[in-house]
Structure formats: C-alpha cells, structure tokens
Amino acid sequence: MAGLPQFSEEQLKLVRDIEIEMMTDMFHRMTAACHRKCIPPKYTSSELSKGESVCLDRCIAKYLDVQERIGKKLQQISLQEGKIVEQPKLS
C-alpha cells in the first residue's frame, strides 16, 4: 500500500508482541477496576447477583468505550503531528 512503511518480520513480531502486552494490561486493569467497583469485598454467594452482573456489564462497556475513544484521539494527534512534520519549512 502506498504511504505505509514496510516492516521486517522482526519488526512485525515486535509490534504484535507489544499489542498483545497492551491488550493483556488493559484486560487486567479493566478486570481489577470493575471488580472493585461492582463486587463487594465480602462474598455472600458463589454466583454473581443480578445487580453485580449488570454493574460489570456496564463497567466493562464503559471501560472499552473510553479505551476506544482514547485510541482514536491519540491516532488523530499522531496524524496531525505527522502532517506538521511533513510540511515544508518556511525560511
């Protein structure tokens, strides 16, 4: 594809490994945050209550939505910075 940098196999593997690490970190953070928010520290049952399930569903949906928004914003900033770098410098 035109305009996209070409990466070696080693670079692609590194990018994939970093992406897996980032997704794993996000999953652990999301799990910890939503567990703290939605599940009381003293368990009264081995099963989730309806309220806990609903809270977890909403918490995870919000967490993923925010992560997506942040990703889009960072991508937008990165593209803007790239355009600034590409502009010819005026003397």
ChimeraX attribute file (.defattr): number of C-alpha atoms within 10 A of each C-alpha:
attribute: neighborCount
match mode: 1-to-1
recipient: residues
	/A:1	5
	/A:2	5
	/A:3	5
	/A:4	6
	/A:5	7
	/A:6	10
	/A:7	10
	/A:8	9
	/A:9	9
	/A:10	9
	/A:11	11
	/A:12	12
	/A:13	12
	/A:14	12
	/A:15	13
	/A:16	12
	/A:17	12
	/A:18	12
	/A:19	12
	/A:20	12
	/A:21	12
	/A:22	12
	/A:23	12
	/A:24	12
	/A:25	12
	/A:26	15
	/A:27	15
	/A:28	12
	/A:29	13
	/A:30	17
	/A:31	16
	/A:32	11
	/A:33	15
	/A:34	19
	/A:35	17
	/A:36	11
	/A:37	14
	/A:38	17
	/A:39	16
	/A:40	10
	/A:41	9
	/A:42	6
	/A:43	9
	/A:44	9
	/A:45	7
	/A:46	6
	/A:47	9
	/A:48	13
	/A:49	12
	/A:50	9
	/A:51	11
	/A:52	17
	/A:53	14
	/A:54	13
	/A:55	17
	/A:56	20
	/A:57	14
	/A:58	14
	/A:59	19
	/A:60	18
	/A:61	12
	/A:62	13
	/A:63	19
	/A:64	15
	/A:65	12
	/A:66	12
	/A:67	13
	/A:68	12
	/A:69	12
	/A:70	12
	/A:71	12
	/A:72	12
	/A:73	12
	/A:74	12
	/A:75	12
	/A:76	12
	/A:77	12
	/A:78	12
	/A:79	12
	/A:80	12
	/A:81	11
	/A:82	11
	/A:83	10
	/A:84	11
	/A:85	10
	/A:86	9
	/A:87	8
	/A:88	7
	/A:89	7
	/A:90	4
	/A:91	3
